[in-house]
Amino acid sequence: MLQKIQHQRPNDPILTMAFIHPARFTFALSIDNNNVIPLHYFQTMQTSLAENVKPREVWAWAMYDFANSGYTTVVITAIFNAYFVAVIAGNAPWATFAWTLALAISYALIMFIAPLIGAYADVYAAKKKLLVLTTAGCVVFTALLFFATPGNLWLAIPLIVLSNFFYGSGENLIAAFLPELAKGRALGRVSGWGWSLGYIGGLVSLGACLAYVTWAQSKGQEATDFVPVTMLIVAFLFALASLPTFIFLKERAIPQPHLLGKNPLQESFVRLGQTLRHAAQYRDLRRFLICTIFYQAGIQAVITLAAIYAQQAMHFTTQQTIMLIFVVNITAAIGAFLFGHLQDRIGHIPTIALTLLGWIVMVLMAWSAEGPGTFWLAANLAGICMGSSQSAGRALVGLLSPPTRRAEFFGLWGMAVKLSSILGPITYGMVSWVTQGDHRLAILITGSYFVAGLLILFGVNVKRGRRAALRQQA
């Protein structure tokens, strides 16, 4: 039975009701904005947010992570990638390389275009408008993957390129809202909330797909029947779950003075050129972006090829692979949430270093795994490190970015991540192709990116980088 406690501060219209279940959990309901917030974190959230930012708006921002995670979880990580290799490409020796090449093309497009999109968003205060366009693009092209039939590479590859391009562009834009919502000392915490909710969103999409796949298999359907339908499920859930973001999230940026005689595209190029020319002022941000390229190369290889490795090296079935990714998303959500708080306590660099050490251990475990038990342990360690390392990296970029160029600098961060998304998977794909399918050697070589990232990380000085960003604001 629930026990209810009501509390209202004097002269304060906000009524908080705490519901306590002795055997389960405690949560709080804030009446002014209809938000349900864990009671233990209710006060923490209020003190973590920037001025005039309500918890409802942070929830709406985090809901975009919830919405778009279904795309990466189902399309890139768990279902469609393995379907592409085994069915669409017919398990050809070059199939894994073809998959990684398609993703590399989309990441190359993002890498070159994202900084321009970020510069335009800063000048015209258009982050939210551009986010609507990128979301619509990803939803539409994901739904069209329904028509990617066996052997139809000429349709499947362009659709993957376009859907992933719009996904990655939207990912950069939503990240640029973070410094507007959280106080500087709480960037890691708030970023962790978004990443953890994102993994829950991945669970929802994957769970819906798993339920449908289980039902379809009970009816005797093959992968060619049920996998295309999962693309429609992902597209629908992405569109539905992103609605709170567009309803409640505010565009706080102010349009900046325009350059005379320049159209929007020219102005974006000029601003990007200014950022690159003055990169010496942001030496720590620049070094961290280089670090990001290396350690994210390893992460992106794991995300992109997890299901392929499970099926090709460990001989998992489609249903076993989906269940594996489902559980890993739970550990990733836990990792993102807990490490977000740890980051604000012990610092950004120690937190990221700790996660990179975890990644190195994970690669060695996966490489040496002979049975499913060791591989399950490695996969869940990857989940913990995945959520925490990506959340921590996003928060650190927000801390080192000048306030007037946040979207632009997150565009540079996106460019670094997308370059790593080319290097990691392509490295894995080429090794597996050259070695005629030696996926163990491929993951071991890809793991060297984590070692390089860890070595570069130790040269980043957060205090010095933060001072450089604040000087630019002044």
ROMI-951955 format. One record per residue (C-alpha): residue number from 1; residue in three letters; x, y, z. Coordinates in pm, 1 decimal. Example, Ala and Ser with C-alpha at 12.3 -4.5 7.8 and 13.67 -1.06 7.14 Angstrom:
// ROMI-951955
    nr   rest       east      north         up
     1    ALA     1230.0     -450.0      780.0
     2    SER     1367.0     -106.0      714.0
// end
This chain:
// ROMI-951955
    nr   rest       east      north         up
     1    MET        0.0        0.0        0.0
     2    LEU      127.8      345.4      -87.9
     3    GLN      176.1      600.5      188.2
     4    LYS      134.3      962.9       72.4
     5    ILE      311.3     1264.1      222.6
     6    GLN      222.2     1618.5      113.8
     7    HIS      449.3     1914.7      153.4
     8    GLN      414.5     2278.0       53.4
     9    ARG      669.3     2542.8      141.6
    10    PRO      535.5     2874.5      273.3
    11    ASN      446.7     3121.3       -6.1
    12    ASP      540.4     2853.6     -261.4
    13    PRO      275.0     2735.0     -509.0
    14    ILE      464.1     2414.5     -585.0
    15    LEU      309.5     2118.8     -408.3
    16    THR      519.5     1806.1     -381.1
    17    MET      362.3     1473.6     -292.6
    18    ALA      591.8     1187.4     -197.5
    19    PHE      457.0      836.4     -238.5
    20    ILE      640.7      575.1      -34.1
    21    HIS      610.1      203.2      -98.3
    22    PRO      800.2       20.3      179.8
    23    ALA      908.6     -269.1      -40.7
    24    ARG      976.8      -94.3     -370.6
    25    PHE     1059.9      267.9     -430.9
    26    THR      990.8      630.4     -355.6
    27    PHE      897.9      899.3     -603.5
    28    ALA      781.0     1258.4     -600.5
    29    LEU      514.4     1434.0     -805.5
    30    SER      559.9     1805.2     -871.7
    31    ILE      212.5     1945.8     -929.9
    32    ASP      318.6     2262.1    -1114.2
    33    ASN      449.4     2073.4    -1416.7
    34    ASN      312.9     1720.1    -1377.0
    35    ASN      656.4     1563.0    -1360.4
    36    VAL      737.7     1242.3    -1178.2
    37    ILE     1087.5     1270.6    -1028.1
    38    PRO     1271.0     1034.2     -790.3
    39    LEU     1243.2     1188.1     -444.0
    40    HIS     1611.4     1129.3     -369.8
    41    TYR     1703.2     1334.5     -678.1
    42    PHE     1426.1     1595.1     -665.9
    43    GLN     1632.4     1852.4     -479.3
    44    THR     1944.8     1757.9     -676.1
    45    MET     1766.0     1824.8    -1004.8
    46    GLN     1645.6     2167.1     -893.2
    47    THR     1999.5     2275.1     -797.0
    48    SER     2152.8     2126.6    -1114.5
    49    LEU     1947.3     2324.2    -1365.0
    50    ALA     2026.7     2663.7    -1511.6
    51    GLU     1817.2     2967.3    -1424.5
    52    ASN     1454.9     2958.0    -1545.8
    53    VAL     1484.9     2593.6    -1654.0
    54    LYS     1211.9     2364.3    -1521.9
    55    PRO     1250.4     1988.5    -1470.2
    56    ARG      982.7     1930.2    -1733.8
    57    GLU     1204.1     2090.0    -1997.4
    58    VAL     1502.2     1873.2    -1904.2
    59    TRP     1275.8     1570.0    -1923.5
    60    ALA     1163.9     1682.8    -2270.2
    61    TRP     1528.2     1726.0    -2375.5
    62    ALA     1617.7     1381.3    -2242.3
    63    MET     1317.5     1231.5    -2420.4
    64    TYR     1495.8     1293.5    -2749.3
    65    ASP     1770.0     1057.2    -2632.9
    66    PHE     1487.3      816.8    -2545.9
    67    ALA     1337.7      859.1    -2893.6
    68    ASN     1642.4      831.8    -3115.9
    69    SER     1805.8      544.0    -2928.0
    70    GLY     1568.6      300.4    -3092.0
    71    TYR     1735.8      373.8    -3424.6
    72    THR     2088.4      291.3    -3310.5
    73    THR     1977.3       -3.4    -3098.0
    74    VAL     1762.7     -179.7    -3358.4
    75    VAL     1898.5      -61.7    -3694.3
    76    ILE     2270.4      -16.3    -3626.5
    77    THR     2338.1     -252.0    -3334.4
    78    ALA     2094.3     -538.9    -3292.8
    79    ILE     1880.4     -638.9    -3591.9
    80    PHE     1925.5     -472.2    -3928.7
    81    ASN     2306.9     -486.7    -3934.9
    82    ALA     2311.4     -865.7    -3896.6
    83    TYR     2017.8     -891.7    -4141.4
    84    PHE     2211.3     -683.8    -4393.9
    85    VAL     2518.4     -909.8    -4373.4
    86    ALA     2337.6    -1245.7    -4363.9
    87    VAL     2033.8    -1181.9    -4586.4
    88    ILE     2062.7     -872.3    -4802.1
    89    ALA     2431.3     -932.8    -4883.0
    90    GLY     2394.9    -1309.6    -4864.5
    91    ASN     2686.3    -1367.5    -4623.1
    92    ALA     2935.9    -1278.1    -4896.5
    93    PRO     3300.4    -1241.2    -4784.1
    94    TRP     3271.5     -866.1    -4836.2
    95    ALA     2934.3     -833.2    -4659.5
    96    THR     3066.1     -695.5    -4328.7
    97    PHE     3292.0     -454.1    -4514.7
    98    ALA     2997.0     -337.2    -4728.2
    99    TRP     2797.0     -262.8    -4413.3
   100    THR     3078.9      -65.4    -4254.0
   101    LEU     3142.3      117.6    -4582.8
   102    ALA     2777.5      229.5    -4603.6
   103    LEU     2800.4      368.3    -4251.2
   104    ALA     3134.9      529.9    -4330.8
   105    ILE     2978.6      722.7    -4618.2
   106    SER     2701.8      855.5    -4393.7
   107    TYR     2950.3      950.5    -4122.9
   108    ALA     3168.6     1127.8    -4378.3
   109    LEU     2868.6     1338.1    -4483.5
   110    ILE     2796.5     1425.4    -4120.6
   111    MET     3162.2     1500.7    -4054.8
   112    PHE     3177.7     1766.7    -4325.6
   113    ILE     2826.2     1908.6    -4294.7
   114    ALA     2769.2     1904.0    -3915.4
   115    PRO     2995.2     2204.1    -3837.0
   116    LEU     2813.7     2407.0    -4102.5
   117    ILE     2476.9     2309.1    -3958.0
   118    GLY     2604.0     2404.7    -3612.3
   119    ALA     2732.6     2741.8    -3733.8
   120    TYR     2399.7     2815.6    -3903.2
   121    ALA     2209.8     2710.7    -3588.1
   122    ASP     2417.8     2950.3    -3375.2
   123    VAL     2382.5     3249.4    -3607.0
   124    TYR     2008.8     3211.2    -3662.9
   125    ALA     1915.9     3051.5    -3325.7
   126    ALA     1770.7     2763.2    -3525.6
   127    LYS     1868.2     2450.6    -3332.0
   128    LYS     1509.4     2345.6    -3271.4
   129    LYS     1393.6     2407.9    -3629.2
   130    LEU     1681.8     2208.0    -3769.7
   131    LEU     1614.7     1932.5    -3514.6
   132    VAL     1261.4     1894.2    -3652.5
   133    LEU     1398.0     1852.0    -4005.8
   134    THR     1664.0     1597.9    -3911.4
   135    THR     1416.0     1396.9    -3706.6
   136    ALA     1169.4     1381.6    -3994.4
   137    GLY     1446.7     1270.9    -4229.8
   138    CYS     1559.3      986.1    -4004.8
   139    VAL     1204.2      866.8    -3942.4
   140    VAL     1113.0      861.9    -4313.1
   141    PHE     1425.2      684.1    -4438.0
   142    THR     1412.9      431.2    -4153.7
   143    ALA     1056.9      343.4    -4248.3
   144    LEU     1163.6      300.5    -4611.8
   145    LEU     1407.8       26.2    -4503.8
   146    PHE     1093.2     -188.4    -4500.5
   147    PHE     1143.7     -223.6    -4876.9
   148    ALA     1509.9     -340.5    -4852.9
   149    THR     1471.8     -697.4    -4980.5
   150    PRO     1739.4     -972.4    -5011.9
   151    GLY     1998.1     -884.3    -5274.6
   152    ASN     1868.5     -528.3    -5310.7
   153    LEU     2190.5     -356.1    -5204.8
   154    TRP     2126.4      -54.4    -5426.7
   155    LEU     1823.4       36.2    -5215.4
   156    ALA     1946.6      -75.9    -4872.4
   157    ILE     2278.0      113.0    -4883.5
   158    PRO     2137.2      458.4    -4979.7
   159    LEU     1862.8      424.8    -4717.9
   160    ILE     2116.8      339.8    -4446.6
   161    VAL     2336.5      630.3    -4555.0
   162    LEU     2049.0      881.5    -4546.3
   163    SER     1877.9      758.5    -4228.2
   164    ASN     2207.4      752.6    -4039.5
   165    PHE     2304.1     1096.3    -4173.0
   166    PHE     1985.2     1253.7    -4038.5
   167    TYR     2019.4     1063.8    -3710.4
   168    GLY     2375.4     1187.8    -3654.7
   169    SER     2290.2     1546.9    -3746.6
   170    GLY     2004.3     1549.4    -3497.4
   171    GLU     2228.1     1397.7    -3231.3
   172    ASN     2464.5     1696.3    -3257.7
   173    LEU     2180.1     1947.9    -3240.1
   174    ILE     2015.7     1801.1    -2930.8
   175    ALA     2355.7     1788.8    -2756.0
   176    ALA     2398.7     2164.1    -2812.0
   177    PHE     2100.6     2231.8    -2581.1
   178    LEU     2278.6     2076.3    -2281.9
   179    PRO     2482.7     2382.4    -2166.9
   180    GLU     2164.0     2591.9    -2179.6
   181    LEU     1981.9     2355.5    -1942.6
   182    ALA     2242.2     2261.3    -1680.3
   183    LYS     2477.5     2454.2    -1458.3
   184    GLY     2846.2     2409.9    -1534.5
   185    ARG     2914.0     2192.8    -1231.2
   186    ALA     2620.2     1965.2    -1316.9
   187    LEU     2679.7     1905.3    -1688.3
   188    GLY     2793.0     1547.4    -1628.6
   189    ARG     2491.8     1472.2    -1410.7
   190    VAL     2233.0     1611.0    -1651.2
   191    SER     2405.2     1454.9    -1951.6
   192    GLY     2391.9     1122.9    -1765.5
   193    TRP     2017.0     1161.2    -1716.7
   194    GLY     1975.7     1196.0    -2091.6
   195    TRP     2198.8      902.3    -2179.1
   196    SER     2036.9      673.7    -1919.8
   197    LEU     1687.8      762.5    -2043.2
   198    GLY     1816.6      706.5    -2396.0
   199    TYR     1910.8      349.3    -2316.6
   200    ILE     1567.6      295.1    -2168.2
   201    GLY     1427.2      418.8    -2498.9
   202    GLY     1646.5      167.9    -2677.3
   203    LEU     1502.7     -100.4    -2450.9
   204    VAL     1146.7        1.5    -2534.8
   205    SER     1209.1      -12.7    -2910.4
   206    LEU     1407.3     -335.0    -2888.3
   207    GLY     1148.7     -489.2    -2657.5
   208    ALA      868.7     -403.7    -2899.8
   209    CYS     1068.3     -555.6    -3185.1
   210    LEU     1154.8     -864.1    -2978.8
   211    ALA      787.6     -917.7    -2897.3
   212    TYR      697.8     -893.3    -3265.5
   213    VAL      985.7    -1120.1    -3375.5
   214    THR      885.8    -1383.4    -3118.4
   215    TRP      524.5    -1372.2    -3237.7
   216    ALA      628.1    -1386.0    -3604.5
   217    GLN      856.0    -1683.1    -3548.7
   218    SER      577.0    -1866.3    -3366.8
   219    LYS      374.1    -1824.1    -3686.8
   220    GLY      654.1    -1975.8    -3891.8
   221    GLN      772.0    -1650.8    -4050.8
   222    GLU     1130.1    -1603.0    -4169.9
   223    ALA     1365.8    -1306.9    -4115.7
   224    THR     1266.6    -1167.0    -4456.1
   225    ASP      912.7    -1136.9    -4320.8
   226    PHE      961.8     -990.3    -3973.8
   227    VAL     1281.2     -779.7    -3994.1
   228    PRO     1132.8     -524.9    -4241.4
   229    VAL      837.8     -471.8    -4004.5
   230    THR     1074.6     -388.1    -3718.6
   231    MET     1192.7      -89.0    -3924.6
   232    LEU      836.1       46.8    -3922.7
   233    ILE      814.9       -8.8    -3546.3
   234    VAL     1136.5      187.5    -3488.1
   235    ALA     1029.7      475.1    -3712.8
   236    PHE      690.4      504.5    -3541.8
   237    LEU      834.6      501.1    -3189.6
   238    PHE     1101.1      757.5    -3284.0
   239    ALA      837.1      998.0    -3416.8
   240    LEU      605.2      945.5    -3119.4
   241    ALA      863.4      970.8    -2840.3
   242    SER     1025.4     1285.9    -2982.6
   243    LEU      702.9     1488.1    -2960.2
   244    PRO      765.6     1609.5    -2599.1
   245    THR     1098.3     1755.1    -2715.0
   246    PHE      933.8     1970.8    -2978.3
   247    ILE      648.9     2072.1    -2746.3
   248    PHE      837.1     2166.5    -2427.8
   249    LEU     1203.4     2230.7    -2514.0
   250    LYS     1276.5     2601.1    -2562.9
   251    GLU     1519.4     2765.5    -2801.8
   252    ARG     1709.8     2998.2    -2567.6
   253    ALA     1974.3     3106.1    -2816.1
   254    ILE     1952.7     3460.2    -2952.4
   255    PRO     2016.8     3531.4    -3323.6
   256    GLN     2362.2     3678.6    -3364.2
   257    PRO     2467.5     3973.0    -3583.2
   258    HIS     2501.0     3864.5    -3944.2
   259    LEU     2793.1     3927.1    -4173.9
   260    LEU     2713.6     4189.6    -4436.6
   261    GLY     2693.4     4062.7    -4792.1
   262    LYS     2691.3     3694.2    -4690.9
   263    ASN     2411.8     3444.1    -4741.1
   264    PRO     2346.6     3184.5    -4467.6
   265    LEU     2571.1     2921.3    -4628.4
   266    GLN     2858.4     3164.8    -4679.4
   267    GLU     2819.5     3292.2    -4324.8
   268    SER     2834.3     2937.8    -4187.5
   269    PHE     3159.7     2876.9    -4375.9
   270    VAL     3306.2     3205.6    -4248.7
   271    ARG     3220.3     3125.4    -3886.0
   272    LEU     3359.7     2775.3    -3920.6
   273    GLY     3680.2     2919.3    -4065.9
   274    GLN     3707.2     3156.7    -3771.1
   275    THR     3672.0     2866.5    -3528.1
   276    LEU     3941.1     2663.4    -3701.9
   277    ARG     4178.4     2962.1    -3727.4
   278    HIS     4142.0     3038.3    -3357.4
   279    ALA     4168.2     2672.9    -3255.7
   280    ALA     4491.9     2750.5    -3070.0
   281    GLN     4282.1     2930.8    -2807.0
   282    TYR     4105.6     2602.1    -2730.6
   283    ARG     4403.3     2367.0    -2710.3
   284    ASP     4241.0     2142.2    -2451.2
   285    LEU     3915.8     2113.4    -2642.3
   286    ARG     4116.4     2037.5    -2956.2
   287    ARG     4317.2     1768.7    -2776.9
   288    PHE     4003.4     1615.9    -2631.5
   289    LEU     3843.2     1605.3    -2976.1
   290    ILE     4148.8     1414.2    -3101.7
   291    CYS     4115.1     1182.3    -2801.5
   292    THR     3747.1     1142.0    -2890.7
   293    ILE     3834.0     1029.8    -3243.0
   294    PHE     4041.5      742.5    -3108.0
   295    TYR     3831.9      608.1    -2822.0
   296    GLN     3505.2      660.1    -3007.4
   297    ALA     3648.6      458.2    -3297.3
   298    GLY     3650.0      159.0    -3066.2
   299    ILE     3304.7      235.8    -2928.9
   300    GLN     3149.9      281.4    -3272.7
   301    ALA     3300.8      -47.7    -3389.4
   302    VAL     3136.7     -225.7    -3095.0
   303    ILE     2801.2      -53.1    -3150.7
   304    THR     2802.8     -117.9    -3523.8
   305    LEU     2924.8     -477.0    -3516.4
   306    ALA     2804.0     -621.5    -3185.6
   307    ALA     2528.5     -832.1    -3339.5
   308    ILE     2751.2     -939.0    -3627.2
   309    TYR     3023.6    -1051.3    -3384.6
   310    ALA     2768.9    -1236.0    -3170.5
   311    GLN     2630.8    -1427.4    -3468.3
   312    GLN     2949.7    -1482.0    -3668.7
   313    ALA     3202.4    -1548.0    -3386.6
   314    MET     2980.6    -1673.9    -3102.5
   315    HIS     2709.6    -1833.2    -3324.4
   316    PHE     2416.6    -1662.8    -3152.1
   317    THR     2071.3    -1684.2    -3308.2
   318    THR     1874.1    -1368.6    -3393.7
   319    GLN     1659.5    -1407.2    -3082.1
   320    GLN     1966.0    -1464.0    -2858.8
   321    THR     2134.1    -1157.8    -3008.3
   322    ILE     1830.2     -938.3    -2945.7
   323    MET     1812.4    -1059.8    -2585.5
   324    LEU     2183.2     -986.1    -2539.6
   325    ILE     2147.1     -629.4    -2668.3
   326    PHE     1833.6     -588.7    -2455.0
   327    VAL     2024.1     -671.1    -2135.3
   328    VAL     2324.4     -461.5    -2239.9
   329    ASN     2097.4     -157.9    -2277.7
   330    ILE     1994.5     -198.0    -1913.1
   331    THR     2356.0     -197.3    -1795.2
   332    ALA     2429.3       95.8    -2027.4
   333    ALA     2146.8      298.2    -1871.8
   334    ILE     2279.0      222.3    -1524.6
   335    GLY     2632.5      313.7    -1627.7
   336    ALA     2529.1      645.9    -1783.4
   337    PHE     2325.5      745.5    -1476.5
   338    LEU     2579.1      648.0    -1210.9
   339    PHE     2887.0      772.4    -1392.1
   340    GLY     2714.4     1104.4    -1463.7
   341    HIS     2706.2     1168.4    -1088.1
   342    LEU     3054.8     1024.6    -1041.4
   343    GLN     3188.4     1260.1    -1309.3
   344    ASP     3073.7     1566.6    -1117.1
   345    ARG     3241.2     1429.0     -801.7
   346    ILE     3581.7     1299.9     -916.6
   347    GLY     3623.7     1504.9    -1234.4
   348    HIS     3581.6     1460.7    -1607.3
   349    ILE     3924.5     1319.4    -1694.3
   350    PRO     3938.6     1049.0    -1420.4
   351    THR     3586.2      936.6    -1512.1
   352    ILE     3661.3      900.8    -1882.4
   353    ALA     3993.7      730.1    -1806.0
   354    LEU     3814.2      478.3    -1584.3
   355    THR     3568.7      392.7    -1860.9
   356    LEU     3846.9      352.3    -2117.8
   357    LEU     4022.7      103.0    -1890.6
   358    GLY     3692.1      -83.6    -1874.3
   359    TRP     3672.3      -87.7    -2254.7
   360    ILE     4021.8     -236.1    -2280.5
   361    VAL     3928.6     -515.9    -2038.5
   362    MET     3607.0     -577.3    -2234.4
   363    VAL     3791.8     -619.6    -2565.7
   364    LEU     4029.8     -873.6    -2412.8
   365    MET     3738.0    -1068.4    -2265.1
   366    ALA     3544.6    -1074.8    -2593.3
   367    TRP     3855.6    -1176.6    -2787.0
   368    SER     3931.9    -1467.2    -2555.0
   369    ALA     3571.0    -1581.2    -2494.8
   370    GLU     3515.3    -1947.0    -2584.4
   371    GLY     3162.9    -1977.0    -2452.5
   372    PRO     2854.7    -1757.8    -2406.9
   373    GLY     2919.8    -1695.1    -2035.3
   374    THR     3240.0    -1494.8    -2081.5
   375    PHE     3093.4    -1314.6    -2380.8
   376    TRP     2786.3    -1212.4    -2180.2
   377    LEU     3013.2    -1066.2    -1911.5
   378    ALA     3214.0     -877.7    -2173.5
   379    ALA     2898.4     -744.3    -2338.4
   380    ASN     2757.7     -611.4    -2010.6
   381    LEU     3089.9     -450.5    -1921.8
   382    ALA     3069.9     -283.3    -2264.5
   383    GLY     2722.2     -159.9    -2173.8
   384    ILE     2840.7        5.2    -1852.6
   385    CYS     3135.9      167.0    -2028.9
   386    MET     2930.8      268.1    -2331.5
   387    GLY     2676.9      479.8    -2148.5
   388    SER     2929.1      639.6    -1916.3
   389    SER     3203.3      721.1    -2168.8
   390    GLN     2969.8      881.7    -2420.8
   391    SER     2780.3     1080.1    -2158.2
   392    ALA     3103.6     1200.1    -1997.8
   393    GLY     3247.6     1305.8    -2333.3
   394    ARG     2940.2     1510.5    -2422.5
   395    ALA     2947.8     1688.4    -2086.7
   396    LEU     3317.3     1774.1    -2119.4
   397    VAL     3265.5     1926.1    -2464.9
   398    GLY     2988.5     2143.1    -2319.0
   399    LEU     3222.0     2260.8    -2043.6
   400    LEU     3503.2     2351.3    -2284.5
   401    SER     3283.4     2521.4    -2547.4
   402    PRO     3239.7     2902.5    -2568.9
   403    PRO     2873.9     2985.9    -2491.9
   404    THR     2824.0     3181.9    -2817.5
   405    ARG     2946.2     2890.8    -3029.8
   406    ARG     2793.2     2591.7    -2855.2
   407    ALA     2611.4     2443.0    -3152.7
   408    GLU     2916.3     2501.8    -3371.1
   409    PHE     3154.9     2336.7    -3125.6
   410    PHE     2918.1     2047.1    -3075.4
   411    GLY     2925.8     2025.1    -3453.0
   412    LEU     3303.5     1984.9    -3428.0
   413    TRP     3247.8     1719.8    -3160.6
   414    GLY     3003.9     1549.0    -3395.6
   415    MET     3264.2     1568.3    -3671.3
   416    ALA     3517.2     1396.5    -3443.4
   417    VAL     3269.0     1125.4    -3344.0
   418    LYS     3172.6     1063.8    -3705.8
   419    LEU     3535.0     1040.9    -3813.8
   420    SER     3580.0      778.4    -3544.2
   421    SER     3266.2      608.3    -3673.4
   422    ILE     3448.5      568.9    -4003.8
   423    LEU     3782.2      454.5    -3861.6
   424    GLY     3658.0      195.2    -3612.2
   425    PRO     3405.0        0.3    -3819.4
   426    ILE     3613.2       24.3    -4138.7
   427    THR     3915.1     -113.2    -3950.0
   428    TYR     3705.8     -401.8    -3822.4
   429    GLY     3548.0     -463.8    -4163.5
   430    MET     3878.4     -461.0    -4349.9
   431    VAL     4045.4     -698.9    -4102.6
   432    SER     3753.5     -942.7    -4121.4
   433    TRP     3759.4     -925.0    -4501.9
   434    VAL     4136.4     -970.9    -4538.5
   435    THR     4141.9    -1257.7    -4286.8
   436    GLN     3840.5    -1429.6    -4446.5
   437    GLY     3614.4    -1372.1    -4146.1
   438    ASP     3844.2    -1369.3    -3842.1
   439    HIS     3619.5    -1157.3    -3620.1
   440    ARG     3826.4    -1221.6    -3307.1
   441    LEU     4136.6    -1065.6    -3459.2
   442    ALA     3922.6     -780.0    -3592.4
   443    ILE     3790.2     -684.2    -3248.3
   444    LEU     4136.8     -717.7    -3091.1
   445    ILE     4292.8     -477.9    -3342.6
   446    THR     4001.3     -236.2    -3309.5
   447    GLY     4056.2     -234.1    -2932.1
   448    SER     4390.8      -59.6    -2980.4
   449    TYR     4193.9      262.7    -3037.1
   450    PHE     4098.5      263.9    -2667.4
   451    VAL     4465.4      247.8    -2566.0
   452    ALA     4552.6      542.4    -2792.5
   453    GLY     4257.8      745.9    -2660.6
   454    LEU     4363.1      684.7    -2300.8
   455    LEU     4717.5      807.5    -2367.4
   456    ILE     4595.8     1127.0    -2538.3
   457    LEU     4339.8     1196.1    -2265.6
   458    PHE     4602.1     1258.7    -1997.2
   459    GLY     4719.1     1573.9    -2177.8
   460    VAL     4380.4     1748.6    -2139.4
   461    ASN     4367.4     2023.0    -1872.2
   462    VAL     4001.6     2090.6    -1789.9
   463    LYS     4058.6     2409.1    -1584.8
   464    ARG     4274.3     2565.9    -1853.5
   465    GLY     4023.4     2469.9    -2122.5
   466    ARG     3734.0     2616.6    -1925.5
   467    ARG     3919.9     2946.0    -1876.9
   468    ALA     3981.0     2967.4    -2252.7
   469    ALA     3608.1     2920.3    -2321.8
   470    LEU     3511.1     3190.0    -2069.2
   471    ARG     3765.1     3432.7    -2213.3
   472    GLN     3601.4     3400.4    -2552.4
   473    GLN     3263.7     3481.1    -2394.6
   474    ALA     3406.4     3794.1    -2229.5
// end
